[in-house]
Each structure stands twice: as C-alpha cells, then as structure tokens.
Amino acid sequence: MTETMSDNKIPEFDFDAVFRADEYLYFYGDSLRDEYTENEVAFLVRELAPEKGMKILDLACGHGRHANRLARLGYLVTRVDRSREFLDFAAEDAKQRKAAVTYLCDDVRKYVAVGEYDRIIHLFSSFGYFTDAENEQVLKNIAVSLRSGGLLCLDIPNRDGFLQRLSPCSVREKNGDLLIDRNRFDPFTGRLHNARIIMRNGQRRDTPFFLRLYNPTEIIGILKNAGLHMEKIYGTWAGDPFTDKLRRMILIAGRE
C-alpha cells in the first residue's frame, strides 16, 4: 500500500519565497493584460451587482489589479494580503489611478471582520494553499465577514478540467531567464505539487509549493459547511456555463 502524508502533517511551504512580487510580475506581468482585468472587473460588477458605496474585500489581493479598479468605480475597497511587497506594488498602482483603497497585511487564515463587507472576492487561484482544515477555515472567515445578504466570488481551478490539460513540465522564458514548473498530482490528497525552479540572473532558486484542487461537488459542500450557499457557477470570465472540460470554476455564493 502506498503511504501518503496525512493532511495535518503537510509542511507549509515558504510563501515568501514562492510569492515574491518582483519575480511574479517579472514572469507573469506581460500576460496580465489590462483588457483581461477590465473584463474580469466588468464580470464582478455584473454578477455581484454592488451598489455604490458598498464595502468590498479583495482577499489575497496580490498587486491590486481588481481592487484598484473597483475603488475607481466608487466602491469602498479593502485589500488583504500577507505579502507587504505585493501591497507596496498595489499602493503605487492605486496612487497612479487616484484610487482610495485600504490596505491590510494579514494572513487569510486569520483575517476576520464580523459582518463588515457587502461583497468579498477571492480570485485567481489564491485559495487552496493550506491544509484542508485551514482552507475550510478561510471560507468560514469569509462567511463571518459578510453581512447578511452578502455575496462571495471565488475563482479557482476546476480539478477535472485542469487535470485533462496538465503537463508534467512547462517552461516560461523571459530575457533568457526561466521559470520551470514540474507538476505532480496526488489523487489521495487532491493536491497539485509543483517543484518549481527559477533561473534568473544566472542564479537558481527552488521554490516548491502545492495547491489543493477541488471538483464542484467538494467546493459546493465546503461552502455550505461554511454557511454559504452557491447561487451560480461559471466556467469562464466571459460568463460561459460551467462544464467539466473547462479549467476554471467561478462561483458566486451568498450568505443568508
């Protein structure tokens, strides 16, 4: 019988090493085009239907590409991320856009603001980096932080569709620098393990990490246990209906 590591023994990887803002934006910045972000923000406004002046939380916000645009539309936006470096990038972008945003450096497993927000967004595969119990705690924190009638938008990979296209190795190159992803899926834990190597400026860094992948049945059940009910599920930011062939799940969930 194959031995697998139990959920509570999985070591936490080095977040600061994996999610370095300068490195992330160096390799991925060119693919995060303004037109993509504008379309995603338009989707959020359409599906979450926030009224002007409502409070929106962008959880694990990264460099603020959604939050800053939402703030410019007249919403009261709070951004939470554990990376001070990402928050600094976001603050500079907000300054250039003349967007007023509240920035908080905190861990999504711990951040709770009881009944504070009308809408919460947790996007771009920023959910699933902890043990199963901790991942579920994040959703419970979200439910507690939402006001009655509030809505969550959760954007995560769809395990079924994602695995259909998973390559054991992929390489991203820029200016002779390399980001190499070596992927392995563990069906017993539901985790994608990435033994990432970064070659930059002639230096090698190994930054392994894992991401819990969920299928629709799992995540809908976890949302329910957290006190949230699923209202809609899409497969793309264009609003295409969800199917098991698509790589993403964009869920809209509500709190009673």
C-alpha positions as CSV (number, residue, x, y, z in Angstrom):
1,M,0.0,0.0,0.0
2,T,1.3,3.4,-0.9
3,E,1.9,5.7,2.1
4,T,0.6,9.2,1.9
5,M,1.3,12.2,4.1
6,S,-1.8,12.9,6.3
7,D,-3.3,16.3,6.0
8,N,-2.2,17.6,9.3
9,K,1.5,16.7,8.7
10,I,1.9,18.5,5.4
11,P,4.6,21.1,5.8
12,E,3.8,24.7,5.0
13,F,6.0,25.8,2.1
14,D,7.9,29.1,2.1
15,F,5.3,31.6,1.0
16,D,7.7,34.5,0.8
17,A,10.0,32.5,-1.5
18,V,7.2,31.3,-3.8
19,F,5.2,34.6,-4.0
20,R,7.9,37.2,-4.4
21,A,6.1,40.1,-6.0
22,D,9.0,41.3,-8.2
23,E,9.6,37.8,-9.6
24,Y,5.9,37.1,-10.1
25,L,5.4,40.3,-12.0
26,Y,8.6,39.8,-14.0
27,F,7.5,36.4,-15.3
28,Y,3.7,36.9,-15.4
29,G,3.2,40.7,-15.8
30,D,3.1,40.6,-19.6
31,S,0.3,38.0,-19.6
32,L,-1.9,40.0,-17.1
33,R,-3.1,42.4,-19.8
34,D,-5.3,45.4,-18.9
35,E,-8.1,44.1,-21.2
36,Y,-8.3,40.8,-19.3
37,T,-8.5,42.6,-15.9
38,E,-11.1,45.1,-17.3
39,N,-13.3,42.1,-18.5
40,E,-12.9,40.5,-15.1
41,V,-13.9,43.6,-13.2
42,A,-16.9,44.0,-15.6
43,F,-17.9,40.4,-14.7
44,L,-17.7,41.2,-11.0
45,V,-19.8,44.3,-11.2
46,R,-22.4,42.5,-13.3
47,E,-22.6,39.3,-11.2
48,L,-22.2,40.8,-7.7
49,A,-24.3,43.9,-8.5
50,P,-22.7,46.0,-5.8
51,E,-24.3,49.4,-5.1
52,K,-22.1,52.5,-5.0
53,G,-20.6,52.9,-1.5
54,M,-20.8,49.2,-0.7
55,K,-17.8,47.7,1.1
56,I,-15.8,45.2,-0.9
57,L,-13.0,43.0,0.4
58,D,-10.3,41.7,-2.0
59,L,-8.8,38.7,-0.1
60,A,-5.3,37.7,-1.1
61,C,-5.3,40.6,-3.5
62,G,-1.8,40.4,-4.9
63,H,-0.8,43.6,-6.6
64,G,-4.3,45.0,-6.6
65,R,-5.3,44.9,-10.2
66,H,-9.0,44.2,-9.4
67,A,-9.3,46.2,-6.1
68,N,-7.9,49.4,-7.5
69,R,-10.2,49.4,-10.5
70,L,-13.2,48.6,-8.2
71,A,-12.3,51.5,-6.0
72,R,-12.2,53.9,-9.0
73,L,-15.8,52.8,-9.7
74,G,-16.9,54.2,-6.3
75,Y,-16.8,51.2,-4.0
76,L,-15.2,51.1,-0.6
77,V,-12.4,48.6,-1.1
78,T,-10.2,46.9,1.5
79,R,-7.3,44.7,0.3
80,V,-5.8,42.0,2.4
81,D,-2.6,40.1,1.5
82,R,0.2,38.5,3.6
83,S,2.9,40.0,1.3
84,R,4.0,43.5,2.2
85,E,5.8,43.6,-1.2
86,F,2.6,43.0,-3.1
87,L,0.8,45.6,-1.1
88,D,3.5,48.1,-1.9
89,F,3.1,47.4,-5.6
90,A,-0.7,47.8,-5.2
91,A,-0.4,51.0,-3.3
92,E,1.8,52.6,-6.0
93,D,-0.7,51.5,-8.7
94,A,-3.6,52.9,-6.7
95,K,-1.8,56.2,-6.4
96,Q,-1.4,56.4,-10.1
97,R,-5.1,55.6,-10.6
98,K,-6.1,58.0,-7.9
99,A,-7.9,55.2,-6.2
100,A,-8.6,55.2,-2.4
101,V,-8.1,51.7,-1.0
102,T,-7.5,50.4,2.5
103,Y,-4.5,48.0,2.7
104,L,-4.0,45.4,5.4
105,C,-1.1,43.0,5.7
106,D,-2.6,39.8,7.2
107,D,-3.0,36.0,6.8
108,V,-6.2,34.9,5.1
109,R,-6.5,32.1,7.7
110,K,-6.8,34.6,10.5
111,Y,-8.4,37.7,9.0
112,V,-12.0,38.1,10.2
113,A,-14.1,41.3,10.3
114,V,-17.5,40.3,11.6
115,G,-20.3,41.5,9.3
116,E,-18.1,44.1,7.7
117,Y,-18.4,43.5,4.0
118,D,-21.2,43.5,1.4
119,R,-19.1,41.7,-1.2
120,I,-15.9,39.6,-1.0
121,I,-13.7,38.5,-3.9
122,H,-11.1,35.7,-3.6
123,L,-9.7,35.4,-7.1
124,F,-7.0,34.0,-9.4
125,S,-6.3,30.7,-7.7
126,S,-5.4,32.3,-4.4
127,F,-7.4,29.7,-2.5
128,G,-6.1,26.2,-1.6
129,Y,-2.5,26.7,-0.4
130,F,-3.1,25.2,3.1
131,T,-4.3,22.0,4.8
132,D,-7.9,21.1,4.1
133,A,-9.0,22.3,7.5
134,E,-7.2,25.6,7.0
135,N,-8.7,26.1,3.6
136,E,-12.1,25.5,5.0
137,Q,-11.4,28.0,7.8
138,V,-10.7,30.7,5.2
139,L,-14.2,30.2,3.8
140,K,-15.7,30.2,7.3
141,N,-13.9,33.5,7.9
142,I,-15.4,34.9,4.7
143,A,-18.9,33.9,5.8
144,V,-18.5,35.6,9.1
145,S,-17.1,38.7,7.5
146,L,-20.0,39.0,5.1
147,R,-23.1,40.9,6.0
148,S,-26.5,39.1,5.7
149,G,-27.3,39.0,2.0
150,G,-23.7,39.5,1.1
151,L,-22.0,37.7,-1.8
152,L,-18.7,36.0,-2.5
153,C,-17.0,35.5,-5.8
154,L,-14.5,32.6,-5.6
155,D,-12.3,31.9,-8.7
156,I,-10.4,28.6,-8.5
157,P,-9.2,25.8,-10.9
158,N,-11.7,23.1,-11.8
159,R,-9.8,19.9,-10.9
160,D,-11.5,17.8,-13.6
161,G,-10.8,20.1,-16.5
162,F,-7.4,21.2,-15.1
163,L,-6.0,17.7,-15.0
164,Q,-7.1,17.0,-18.5
165,R,-4.6,19.5,-19.7
166,L,-1.9,19.2,-17.0
167,S,1.6,18.9,-18.4
168,P,4.3,17.3,-16.2
169,C,6.6,20.2,-17.1
170,S,6.2,23.7,-18.5
171,V,8.7,26.5,-19.1
172,R,8.2,30.2,-19.1
173,E,11.1,32.2,-20.5
174,K,11.9,36.0,-20.4
175,N,15.1,37.7,-21.4
176,G,17.0,34.4,-21.1
177,D,15.6,33.8,-17.5
178,L,13.5,30.7,-16.9
179,L,10.6,29.7,-14.7
180,I,10.2,25.9,-14.8
181,D,7.2,24.2,-13.4
182,R,7.4,20.4,-12.7
183,N,3.9,19.2,-11.8
184,R,2.7,16.1,-10.0
185,F,-0.9,15.5,-8.8
186,D,-1.6,13.4,-5.8
187,P,-5.1,11.8,-6.1
188,F,-5.1,10.8,-2.4
189,T,-4.7,14.4,-1.1
190,G,-6.1,16.2,-4.1
191,R,-3.0,18.4,-4.3
192,L,-1.0,19.6,-7.2
193,H,2.6,19.6,-6.2
194,N,4.9,21.9,-8.2
195,A,8.7,21.5,-7.8
196,R,9.3,24.9,-9.3
197,I,12.8,26.1,-10.4
198,I,13.6,29.7,-11.2
199,M,16.7,30.6,-13.1
200,R,17.3,34.3,-13.1
201,N,20.4,36.4,-13.5
202,G,22.5,33.2,-13.6
203,Q,21.1,32.1,-10.2
204,R,18.9,29.1,-9.4
205,R,16.2,29.1,-6.8
206,D,14.0,26.1,-5.9
207,T,10.6,27.2,-4.7
208,P,8.3,24.2,-4.4
209,F,4.7,24.6,-3.4
210,F,1.3,22.8,-3.5
211,L,-2.2,23.8,-4.4
212,R,-5.4,21.9,-3.4
213,L,-7.6,21.3,-6.4
214,Y,-11.3,20.9,-5.9
215,N,-14.1,19.5,-8.0
216,P,-17.5,21.2,-8.0
217,T,-19.1,18.7,-5.5
218,E,-16.3,19.2,-3.0
219,I,-16.2,23.0,-3.1
220,I,-20.0,23.4,-3.0
221,G,-20.1,21.2,0.1
222,I,-17.4,23.2,1.8
223,L,-19.1,26.4,1.0
224,K,-22.3,25.0,2.5
225,N,-20.5,23.9,5.7
226,A,-19.1,27.4,6.0
227,G,-22.5,28.9,6.0
228,L,-22.6,29.9,2.3
229,H,-24.9,28.8,-0.5
230,M,-23.9,28.6,-4.1
231,E,-26.0,30.7,-6.4
232,K,-24.2,30.5,-9.7
233,I,-21.2,28.8,-11.3
234,Y,-19.4,29.8,-14.5
235,G,-16.6,28.3,-16.4
236,T,-15.0,31.5,-17.8
237,W,-14.9,35.2,-17.1
238,A,-17.0,35.7,-20.3
239,G,-19.8,34.0,-18.4
240,D,-19.8,30.7,-20.2
241,P,-21.7,27.9,-18.5
242,F,-19.6,25.6,-16.4
243,T,-18.6,22.2,-17.8
244,D,-16.2,19.5,-16.6
245,K,-14.0,20.3,-19.6
246,L,-13.2,23.9,-18.5
247,R,-10.1,24.7,-16.4
248,R,-11.8,27.2,-14.0
249,M,-14.7,27.5,-11.7
250,I,-16.0,31.0,-10.9
251,L,-18.5,30.6,-8.1
252,I,-21.0,33.2,-6.8
253,A,-22.1,32.2,-3.2
254,G,-24.3,34.1,-0.8
255,R,-24.8,34.4,3.0
256,E,-28.3,34.3,4.5
